[in-house]
């Protein structure tokens, strides 16, 4: 079993995804005419648009916060430190590149998720929207069996095992900062998770709407303080990041592999952090009621999510570490420990405690965001009723408690393999449906250019094909 899983991970993460995710990002960036740069301001406009009268979905801002809840996790704290340790400062430059092209991929997958979403009566008849890669694979490509494979992989990786990983990170942080026993942390995290996920998608979105901006805001304020107090050093540090990315600075020599190591580790950590192209965020993007009422508007929202996750939050972590004086290329300190040491040098003994608290909130919101994705996959599999969802929630809570207590490498490797398969399926699907993405994008911005608020009336677009719910886009 270990040999098979290791082989799959070598294929997916050593060959297919590292290059595939980058290639697809570049492909959509070119096909969509660099829209993540040209129309950057439009992303903020759609997030802050006035709410619609449609009460079945969550708001665009809630969808952004819920996707950020999953995206912004321990990778933004520990993952950045690992990238620096293994790839040098240049790894951060390649994380930026991955995010900038990944914004186009995130736009494409979430636009498709909106287009092919469906009505779901919901628990108690409240009504919600369901959608995601499984739905556009089944309806857009006519391959429901492949959508089923995708859904199973998503539940296994994001819904179960990755939530155990996040709980494990929280438990380790609490032991290091406060000496709390892991069982106590596990029970507390499971209880808090239960309070949120038993409320369904709407409760998750409401919690994310408040917690995510608060946690990100406090983290950014600390980073801003560090940058202001080291302002003269910042330009030189950015120059070092760019120079190291191409093997032009001496610091790259302290990392085995120089430019190659910087590129490999930056790409890997960037992809793991922002999830663009993985097929995860589109699941919550489909739950939103878009404003304007056009699939492309929610694609723009999720494109902004990639920018916030990597260009903003990951960059803050990197600069805090590089400006601290504790960073040494290829040094022994890595992951959370390196970030804690860096912040301790900036704000004293409160640094490690702050990082422990930040990890708690970053990881906890990842747990509830990942669960939201799983609920969409359950709905696609025909298991969206009260009984199956209750069973899923109980298993998720069990995995959170188990993950806080121990880490089993085989199970985590299996999650990596299932996520690799899931992402590969999603990349093939969005490239196959790229013509639809381009069509919708040109329609959206043509309406903007004409001074109109973009809307999609399906009856006016017979070329979009079958599989789209006409009652949603009427």
Long-range contacts (C-beta under 8 A, 24 or more apart in sequence): 1-410, 2-410, 2-413, 5-410, 5-413, 5-414, 5-417, 6-413, 8-417, 8-420, 8-421, 9-413, 9-416, 9-417, 9-420, 11-420, 12-416, 12-417, 12-420, 12-421, 12-423, 12-424, 13-268, 13-416, 13-420, 16-420, 16-424, 17-271, 17-420, 17-423, 17-424, 17-427, 18-264, 18-267, 18-268, 18-271, 20-424, 20-427, 21-98, 21-102, 21-105, 21-271, 21-276, 21-277, 21-423, 21-427, 22-98, 22-101, 22-267, 24-105, 24-277, 24-427, 24-430, 24-431, 25-98, 25-101, 25-102, 25-103, 25-104, 25-105, 25-276, 25-277, 26-101, 27-431, 27-434, 28-101, 28-104, 28-105, 28-107, 28-108, 28-430, 28-434, 28-437, 29-100, 29-101, 29-104, 31-434, 31-437, 31-438, 32-104, 32-107, 32-108, 32-437, 32-438, 32-441, 35-104, 35-107, 35-441, 35-445, 36-100, 36-103, 36-104, 36-107, 36-303, 36-307, 37-100, 39-300, 39-445, 42-300, 42-448, 43-300, 43-301, 43-303, 43-304, 43-307, 44-304, 46-290, 46-291, 46-292, 46-297, 46-298, 46-300, 46-301, 47-301, 47-304, 49-291, 49-292, 49-297, 50-291, 51-291, 52-289, 52-291, 52-293, 54-289, 55-127, 55-289, 56-119, 56-127, 56-128, 56-129, 56-289, 57-128, 57-129, 57-287, 57-288, 57-289, 58-201, 58-202, 58-205, 58-284, 58-287, 58-288, 58-289, 59-205, 59-209, 59-288, 59-289, 59-291, 60-288, 60-289, 60-290, 60-291, 60-297, 60-298, 60-301, 61-209, 62-205, 62-206, 62-208, 62-209, 62-288, 63-205, 63-284, 63-285, 63-287, 63-288, 63-298, 63-301, 63-302, 64-301, 64-302, 64-304, 64-305, 65-205, 65-208, 65-209, 65-212, 65-213, 66-204, 66-205, 66-208, 66-209, 66-212, 66-284, 66-287, 66-369, 66-372, 67-281, 67-284, 67-285, 67-302, 67-305, 67-369, 68-208, 68-212, 68-216, 68-305, 68-308, 68-309, 68-365, 68-369, 69-204, 69-208, 69-211, 69-212, 69-365, 69-366, 69-368, 69-369, 70-158, 70-275, 70-280, 70-281, 70-284, 70-365, 70-366, 70-369, 70-370, 70-372, 70-373, 71-273, 71-274, 71-275, 71-281, 71-305, 71-306, 71-309, 71-369, 72-212, 72-215, 72-216, 72-308, 72-309, 72-313, 72-362, 72-365, 72-366, 73-166, 73-273, 73-362, 73-363, 73-365, 73-366, 74-165, 74-166, 74-169, 74-336, 74-359, 74-362, 74-363, 74-366, 75-269, 75-272, 75-273, 75-314, 76-273, 76-309, 76-313, 76-314, 76-317, 76-362, 77-317, 77-336, 77-339, 77-355, 77-358, 77-359, 77-362, 78-169, 78-335, 78-336, 78-339, 78-359, 79-269, 79-272, 79-273, 79-314, 80-269, 80-273, 80-314, 80-317, 80-318, 80-321, 80-339, 81-317, 81-321, 81-334, 81-335, 81-336, 81-337, 81-338, 81-339, 82-265, 82-269, 82-334, 82-335, 83-265, 83-266, 83-268, 83-269, 83-270, 84-318, 84-321, 84-322, 84-327, 84-338, 85-329, 85-330, 85-331, 85-333, 85-334, 85-335, 85-338, 86-255, 86-261, 86-265, 86-330, 86-334, 87-255, 87-257, 87-261, 87-262, 87-263, 87-264, 87-265, 87-266, 88-244, 88-251, 88-252, 88-254, 88-255, 88-258, 88-261, 88-262, 88-329, 89-237, 89-240, 89-241, 89-244, 89-245, 89-249, 89-251, 89-252, 89-262, 89-318, 89-322, 90-241, 90-242, 90-243, 90-244, 90-245, 90-246, 90-247, 90-252, 90-259, 90-262, 90-263, 90-266, 91-245, 91-261, 91-262, 91-263, 91-265, 91-266, 91-269, 92-241, 92-245, 92-266, 92-314, 92-315, 92-318, 93-241, 93-242, 93-244, 93-245, 93-262, 93-266, 94-245, 94-262, 94-263, 94-265, 94-266, 94-267, 94-270, 95-266, 95-267, 95-269, 95-270, 95-273, 95-310, 95-314, 95-318, 96-270, 96-310, 96-311, 96-315, 97-266, 97-267, 97-270, 98-266, 98-267, 98-270, 98-271, 98-274, 98-276, 98-310, 99-270, 99-274, 99-276, 99-306, 99-307, 99-309, 99-310, 99-311, 99-314, 100-311, 102-270, 102-271, 102-274, 102-276, 102-277, 102-306, 102-310, 103-276, 103-303, 103-304, 103-306, 103-307, 104-303, 105-276, 105-277, 105-430, 106-274, 106-276, 106-277, 106-281, 106-299, 106-302, 106-303, 106-305, 106-306, 107-296, 107-299, 107-300, 107-302, 107-303, 107-437, 108-299, 108-430, 108-434, 108-437, 109-133, 109-277, 109-279, 109-281, 109-282, 109-285, 109-299, 109-302, 109-426, 109-430, 110-281, 110-282, 110-285, 110-286, 110-298, 110-299, 110-301, 110-302, 110-303, 111-295, 111-296, 111-298, 111-299, 111-437, 111-440, 111-441, 112-136, 112-140, 112-282, 112-295, 112-429, 112-430, 112-433, 112-436, 112-437, 113-282, 113-283, 113-285, 113-286, 113-298, 114-285, 114-286, 114-288, 114-290, 114-295, 114-296, 114-297, 114-298, 114-299, 115-140, 115-295, 115-436, 115-440, 115-464, 115-468, 115-473, 116-140, 116-286, 116-467, 116-468, 117-286, 117-287, 117-469, 117-472, 118-469, 118-472, 119-469, 119-471, 119-472, 120-379, 120-384, 122-200, 123-200, 123-386, 123-389, 126-202, 128-200, 128-201, 128-202, 128-287, 129-286, 129-287, 129-288, 129-289, 129-472, 130-286, 130-287, 130-376, 130-379, 130-380, 130-384, 131-282, 131-283, 131-285, 131-286, 131-287, 131-376, 132-279, 132-282, 132-283, 132-285, 132-286, 132-373, 132-376, 132-377, 132-380, 133-279, 133-282, 133-283, 133-422, 133-425, 133-426, 133-429, 134-376, 134-377, 134-380, 135-286, 135-380, 136-282, 136-429, 136-433, 137-425, 137-429, 138-380, 138-467, 139-466, 139-467, 139-468, 140-429, 140-433, 140-436, 140-465, 140-467, 141-429, 141-432, 141-433, 142-467, 146-425, 146-429, 147-380, 148-380, 148-381, 149-421, 149-425, 150-279, 150-377, 150-422, 150-425, 150-426, 151-377, 151-378, 151-380, 151-381, 152-377, 152-381, 152-418, 153-418, 153-419, 153-421, 153-422, 153-425, 154-279, 154-280, 154-283, 154-373, 154-374, 154-377, 154-422, 155-374, 155-377, 155-378, 155-392, 156-414, 156-415, 156-418, 157-415, 157-416, 157-418, 157-419, 157-422, 158-280, 158-370, 158-373, 158-374, 158-419, 159-370, 159-371, 159-373, 159-374, 159-377, 159-392, 159-396, 160-374, 160-395, 160-396, 160-399, 160-415, 161-399, 161-411, 161-412, 161-414, 161-415, 162-366, 162-370, 162-415, 162-419, 163-366, 163-367, 163-370, 163-371, 163-396, 163-399, 163-400, 163-403, 164-399, 164-400, 164-402, 164-403, 164-407, 164-411, 164-412, 165-403, 165-407, 165-412, 165-415, 166-363, 166-364, 166-366, 166-367, 166-370, 166-400, 166-403, 167-363, 167-367, 167-399, 167-400, 167-401, 167-402, 167-403, 167-404, 168-403, 168-404, 168-406, 168-407, 169-336, 169-359, 169-363, 170-359, 170-360, 170-363, 170-364, 170-404, 171-403, 171-404, 171-405, 172-336, 173-336, 173-355, 173-356, 173-359, 173-360, 174-356, 174-360, 176-336, 176-340, 176-352, 176-356, 177-352, 177-353, 177-355, 177-356, 177-357, 178-353, 178-356, 182-404, 182-405, 183-404, 183-405, 185-404, 186-400, 186-401, 186-402, 186-403, 186-404, 186-405, 187-401, 189-364, 189-367, 189-400, 189-401, 189-404, 190-397, 190-400, 190-401, 190-404, 192-364, 193-364, 193-367, 193-368, 193-371, 193-396, 193-397, 193-400, 194-393, 194-397, 196-368, 197-368, 197-371, 197-393, 197-396, 198-393, 200-375, 200-389, 201-284, 201-287, 201-372, 201-375, 204-368, 204-369, 204-371, 204-372, 205-284, 205-287, 205-372, 207-365, 207-368, 208-365, 208-368, 208-369, 211-361, 211-365, 212-365, 215-358, 215-361, 215-362, 215-365, 216-308, 216-313, 218-358, 219-313, 219-316, 219-358, 220-312, 220-313, 220-316, 222-320, 222-343, 222-347, 222-354, 223-316, 223-317, 223-319, 223-320, 225-346, 225-347, 226-319, 226-320, 226-323, 226-346, 227-319, 227-323, 229-346, 230-323, 233-323, 234-319, 234-323, 237-319, 237-322, 237-323, 240-322, 241-318, 241-322, 251-329, 252-329, 253-329, 254-328, 254-329, 254-330, 255-329, 255-330, 256-330, 270-310, 270-314, 273-309, 273-310, 273-314, 274-305, 274-306, 274-309, 274-310, 275-306, 276-306, 277-423, 277-426, 277-427, 277-430, 278-419, 278-422, 278-423, 278-426, 279-422, 279-423, 279-425, 279-426, 280-370, 280-373, 281-305, 283-372, 283-373, 283-376, 283-377, 284-369, 284-372, 284-373, 284-376, 286-376, 287-372, 287-376, 292-453, 292-454, 292-455, 293-454, 293-455, 293-456, 293-473, 294-440, 294-443, 294-444, 294-447, 294-454, 294-455, 294-456, 295-440, 295-456, 295-473, 296-440, 296-441, 296-443, 296-444, 296-454, 297-444, 297-454, 299-437, 299-441, 320-346, 367-396, 367-400, 371-396, 436-464, 436-465, 439-463, 439-464
